[in-house]
C-alpha cells in the first residue's frame, strides 16, 4: 500500500486541513499519516482561533514518521509561522523527501489569515523550492507573482512568474498550478512547468460549499503522485475527484460547507480515471 503524509493544521469542523487530507487519502485507498502544525477553532463560517504547534514538536512528529513509515508522497498545507517553515524545510532535506505537494495556505476560504506575514518570504525562499508542485489560488498567486490574475491568460503569466521565482535553478520535474476557482466566469486551472503550460478547462459548479477545496485538491495530487502518475496526470485526476466531491452538493453548516470526500463511493480505483 502506498503511503501519503499530510503536514498541515487541524480543522475541528472536519472540512479542511488534516481532516480533509486524511479523508481524501482514504478515499484513494492509500495509507494516510499526519503531522499537525497548528490547531484551529473553525467551522463553516470562519476561523475563530489559531494555536501554532511548537516547531520542535513539529520536528519530532516528522522524525517519528520518517524513521518508521516512509511516505511515497507528502502534502504540505498550513505552516503558520517561520519557525515551523524552517523546521519542515530542514526535515524535507534531511530525509531527501520526494513528491512534495505544497499548498501555500495564506488564508482560509472565509478570509481569515492563516500565515503570519513575515513568514511568507521564508516560505518562498526555503520551502517552496523543495516542492514538486505548488498550488496557489488566485489570492496566493497575487502575493507570489505581484499582481492579481483575473483571466486564464493572466493566470498563465502569473504561473510563469512564480515558476521562475521558485524553480529557476531546478532541473528535475516541478511545476506551479494556479487554481482558478475564484474566477468569475470559469474555474480553469493553469499548470506551468519548465517546458509547457497546461490549461485545465473547468466550468463553475453551482455550489457555495467549497470549504477545504484547496486542501482536498493538493492531497489528491499527492495521492496520485504516490501512485506513480506524472504531474500533469496527477492534477487531472485530482481535479476530477474534487469535481465529484463538489457535485453531490453536500450542505452542512450555516456557512461555506465542506465537500463530500466519499462522493466516489469511498473507494477510488484506477478505472475511475479512464
C-alpha positions in Angstrom: 0.0 0.0 0.0 1.3 3.5 -0.9 1.7 6.0 2.0 0.9 9.7 2.0 1.8 12.1 4.7 0.0 15.4 5.3 1.7 18.2 7.1 -1.0 20.8 8.0 -3.3 22.4 10.5 -6.2 20.7 12.2 -9.8 21.8 11.3 -12.1 20.8 14.2 -15.1 21.0 11.8 -13.6 18.4 9.6 -13.9 20.2 6.2 -10.3 21.3 5.6 -6.8 20.8 6.9 -5.6 17.5 8.3 -9.1 16.1 8.4 -9.9 16.8 4.8 -6.5 15.4 3.7 -6.9 12.1 5.6 -10.4 11.7 4.1 -9.0 12.3 0.7 -6.2 9.8 1.2 -8.5 7.2 2.5 -10.9 7.7 -0.5 -7.9 7.0 -2.7 -7.3 3.7 -0.8 -3.9 4.8 0.4 -2.4 4.9 3.9 -2.6 8.3 5.5 -0.3 9.9 8.1 -0.4 13.3 9.6 1.9 15.9 11.2 0.0 18.7 12.8 1.4 22.2 12.6 -1.4 24.2 14.2 -4.8 23.8 16.0 -7.6 25.9 14.7 -11.0 26.6 16.1 -13.1 27.0 12.9 -16.3 25.9 11.2 -18.1 26.7 8.0 -18.5 30.4 9.0 -14.8 31.1 9.5 -11.7 30.7 11.8 -12.2 31.8 15.4 -8.8 31.0 16.9 -5.4 29.5 15.9 -2.8 27.9 18.1 0.5 27.1 16.4 2.4 24.0 17.5 5.9 24.4 18.8 8.3 24.0 15.9 10.5 21.4 17.8 7.4 19.3 18.3 6.6 19.5 14.6 10.1 18.2 14.0 9.6 15.4 16.5 6.5 14.3 14.7 8.3 14.3 11.4 11.2 12.3 12.8 8.7 9.8 14.2 7.1 9.3 10.8 10.2 9.2 8.6 12.2 6.9 11.0 9.5 4.3 10.7 7.0 4.5 7.8 8.4 6.4 4.8 5.8 8.3 2.8 5.6 7.9 -1.0 4.3 11.5 -1.2 3.9 14.5 1.1 1.3 17.2 1.1 2.2 20.4 3.0 -0.6 22.8 3.9 -0.9 25.4 6.7 2.5 26.1 8.2 1.6 29.0 10.5 5.0 30.7 11.1 8.6 31.0 10.1 10.0 28.6 12.7 7.7 25.8 11.5 8.5 26.5 7.9 12.2 26.3 8.6 11.8 23.1 10.6 9.8 21.4 7.8 12.3 22.5 5.2 15.2 21.1 7.2 13.4 17.8 7.7 12.5 17.5 4.0 16.1 18.0 3.1 17.4 15.7 5.9 15.1 12.8 4.7 15.5 13.6 1.0 11.8 13.6 0.5 10.3 13.4 -3.0 6.8 14.0 -4.3 6.1 17.1 -2.2 2.9 19.0 -2.9 2.9 22.4 -1.3 -0.4 24.3 -0.9 0.8 27.8 0.2 -2.1 28.3 2.6 -2.2 32.0 3.5 -5.9 32.5 4.3 -9.0 30.4 4.8 -11.8 30.5 2.2 -13.7 32.8 4.6 -10.8 35.2 4.6 -9.1 34.6 7.9 -5.3 34.9 7.9 -3.6 31.6 8.4 0.1 32.5 7.7 2.0 35.2 9.5 3.0 38.0 7.1 6.7 37.8 7.9 6.7 34.1 7.2 5.7 34.5 3.5 9.3 35.3 2.4 10.7 32.4 4.2 8.1 30.1 2.7 9.1 31.3 -0.8 12.8 31.1 -0.2 13.2 27.9 1.9 10.2 25.6 1.5 8.7 26.2 -2.0 12.0 25.4 -3.9 11.8 21.8 -2.3 8.4 21.1 -3.7 7.4 19.0 -6.8 4.4 21.2 -7.3 3.0 24.3 -5.5 -0.8 25.0 -5.8 -1.6 28.7 -5.1 -5.1 30.0 -5.6 -5.8 33.4 -7.2 -5.1 35.3 -3.9 -2.0 33.4 -3.1 -0.8 33.8 -6.7 -1.3 37.5 -6.4 1.1 37.6 -3.4 3.7 35.4 -5.2 3.5 37.0 -8.6 3.0 40.6 -7.6 -0.4 41.1 -9.4 -3.9 39.7 -9.3 -4.7 37.5 -12.3 -8.3 37.9 -13.4 -8.3 35.8 -16.7 -6.8 32.5 -17.8 -4.2 34.3 -19.8 -3.2 36.3 -16.7 -3.1 33.1 -14.7 -0.6 31.7 -17.2 1.5 34.8 -16.8 1.4 34.6 -13.0 2.3 30.9 -13.1 5.3 31.6 -15.3 6.5 34.4 -12.9 6.1 32.1 -9.9 7.8 29.2 -11.6 10.9 31.4 -12.4 11.0 32.8 -8.8 10.7 29.4 -7.2 12.1 26.7 -9.6 14.5 28.6 -11.9 17.5 26.6 -10.6 15.8 23.2 -10.6 16.5 20.7 -13.4 14.0 18.0 -12.4 10.2 17.9 -12.9 8.5 20.6 -10.9 5.5 22.8 -11.6 3.2 25.6 -10.4 -0.6 25.1 -10.5 -2.5 28.4 -10.3 -6.1 27.5 -9.3 -8.9 29.5 -10.9 -11.8 28.6 -8.6 -12.2 32.2 -7.6 -12.5 33.4 -11.2 -15.9 34.9 -12.1 -16.7 33.1 -15.4 -14.8 29.8 -15.2 -12.8 27.6 -12.9 -9.8 27.0 -15.2 -6.6 25.9 -13.6 -3.2 26.6 -15.2 -0.1 24.4 -14.7 3.3 25.7 -15.7 6.4 23.5 -15.8 9.9 24.1 -17.3 8.7 23.2 -20.8 5.0 23.8 -21.3 1.8 25.4 -19.9 -1.2 23.2 -19.5 -4.7 24.7 -19.1 -7.4 22.6 -17.4 -10.7 24.0 -18.6 -13.4 23.7 -15.9 -16.9 25.1 -15.7 -18.1 26.7 -12.5 -20.1 24.4 -10.3 -23.2 25.9 -8.7 -22.3 25.1 -5.1 -21.4 27.5 -2.4 -20.0 24.8 -0.2 -16.3 25.0 -1.0 -14.7 24.7 2.4 -11.5 22.7 2.0 -11.3 22.5 -1.8 -7.6 23.6 -1.8 -6.7 21.1 0.9 -8.6 18.4 -0.9 -7.1 19.1 -4.3 -3.5 19.2 -3.1 -3.8 16.0 -1.1 -5.4 14.3 -4.1 -2.5 15.4 -6.2 -0.2 13.8 -3.6 -2.1 10.6 -3.7 -1.7 10.4 -7.5 2.0 11.2 -7.3 2.4 8.4 -4.8 0.6 6.0 -7.2 3.2 6.9 -9.9 1.2 9.3 -12.1 3.2 12.2 -13.6 2.5 15.8 -12.5 0.1 16.6 -15.4 -2.0 13.5 -15.0 -1.9 13.8 -11.2 -3.5 17.2 -11.5 -6.1 16.0 -14.0 -7.1 13.1 -11.8 -7.2 15.2 -8.7 -9.4 17.8 -10.4 -11.8 15.1 -11.4 -12.0 13.9 -7.7 -12.7 17.4 -6.4 -15.4 17.9 -9.1 -17.1 14.8 -8.0 -16.8 15.8 -4.3 -18.5 19.2 -5.1 -21.2 18.0 -7.5 -23.0 16.0 -4.8 -24.0 19.3 -3.2 -23.4 18.3 0.4 -24.9 21.0 2.5 -23.6 21.1 6.1 -23.4 24.1 8.4 -24.6 27.6 8.1 -21.6 29.0 6.0 -19.4 27.6 3.3 -19.8 23.9 3.9 -17.4 21.0 3.2 -17.1 18.7 0.2 -18.3 15.2 0.1 -15.0 13.3 0.2 -16.7 10.0 -0.3 -18.6 11.1 -3.5 -16.9 8.3 -5.5 -18.4 5.7 -3.2 -15.5 6.0 -0.8 -13.2 3.8 -2.9 -11.3 5.2 -5.9 -9.8 2.7 -8.2 -7.7 3.1 -11.3 -10.6 2.6 -13.7 -12.3 5.8 -12.5 -9.7 7.8 -14.3 -10.3 6.1 -17.7 
